Amino acid sequence: MTFLRKLKNFCHSNGFNIFLSNNIKLAKTVGFDGAYIPSFNKHFTKNISFKKNFKLLGSAHNLREIREKEKQGVHYIFLSPIFKKDNKKVLGLYKFLKLKSYTNKRIVALGGINTLNVKKLNLINNKSFASINFIKNLYE
């Protein structure tokens, strides 16, 4: 617990938000900015009261999972994988747009993000994306 509080203080003092994966109660107790609920977590039900700026993030790969995340009360849904990555099945732009149209939650594109794909996301007016490798490559 002490480590998590130090990590939270470090992130906040450097202007970063911090989210804990798959443990909402601990994230709330430690004072994190929110929690992430993976697509495989279908058991969380929103019966906990949160401070106003506590955000729930969730991931989904299809309409059924989007509906589960809506029931769980997430604020943002990471929809993936959008673009080709390691021979995995991808949604592509058309299916991404179709799934995005089924919800009023903020959608974040995830999976296979690179410079060309960021331009494609801009063309469809989707400004939210997440990527570790793309950002890492920008700084190397």
N, C-alpha and C positions, 0 to 999 in steps of 0.2 A: 504494500500500500504506500509506503514511504517513497519507493521508486516512482510509482505512478504520479504522486503529488509533485515530485521534483521534475518529472517529465512534463507535466501540465504547466508548471511554473516556467520552465524553460521555453516551451512553445508559446505561451502567452506573452512572455517578456520579449520574444522575437517576432511577435505579430502573427503567429500561426494559430489556427484552430486545431483542436485535437479531438479525435473520435476513437472510441474503443469498439473493437469488433465483437459482436455476439454476446455482450454482457452489459445490458442496459442499466441494470441496478448498480453495478460497480462504476460505470461511467458517471452516473448521477451522483453517487456517493463521493467520488473523488473530485467532482466538479469539472468534468470534461465538457466540451461544447456539444457533444452528442454521441450517438452510437450508430454503428453500422450493423444492419441485419442482413446476412447473406441470403441468397435465394433458397438455400437448403433449409433455412430456419423457418419452419411453417408453424411453429408452436407459440411464438410470442403474440400476445394480445395486449392491446394498449389499455391497461388498467392501472397504469402508474401515472401520477401527476408529475409534470415536468416544469422547470422554470421556463419562462417565456422564450428565451433564446436557445433552449436545448433542441437540437435538430436530430431527427432520425433519418438515416440514409439506408437504402435497400438496393439490392440488385435483382434483376429479372432477365429472363431470356425469352419469354413468351407471354401471351396475354393472360394465361392462368396465373403466372407468377406476378404479373403486374397487379392483378386483382387482389392477390394475397398481400402484397406490399401496401396497397391502398387500405385494406382492412386493418393492417398493422399500424397505420397512421404515419407512414414515412412522409418526409417533406420532399425528398429527392429520390429518383429511381435511376440507378446506373443500368442502362440497357446494353447488353453485350451478347456476343461479340459483333461489332458492326462491320469491321473490315477483316480481310483475310489475314490470318496469323497462324502459323504452324499447322497448316492443313486441317484446321478445325472448321466445323460448320459455322457459317457466318450468316447474319441477317441480311446484310446489304442495305443500301440506302432506301429502297422502296419499302421493304418490310419494316425497317426502322421507322420511317415516316408513318406507315400504317399503324404500327403499335403505339407510336407517340400520340397519334390522333385519338386513341381510345381512353386517354387519361388526361386529367387536368393537373397532374403532378409535374414538377420540373423534371425533365429527362436529361440525363448526362450520358453522352456517347462514350463507350468504352470498348477497347479491343482493336488492335492493329492501327492505332493512330500514328500517322507520320505527316510530314509537311504537305504532301499531295492530298491526303485525306482530310486534313484541317481545312484546306481550300474547298473541298467538296462539302464539308459541314457548313462552311460559310455560305456556299451557294444555296443550300436548303434552309438557311437562316437558323442554324442550330449552333449557338455560341458556347454551349457547355460540353466539355469533354474532359476525360481524365486519362492520363498516360504516364507511366513511370519512364519507359524507355525514350519516348519522344522528348520529354523535358530533360532527361539525363543527357541525351545526344546534343541538345542545344547548348549545354554548358561544357561539353568536352571539346 
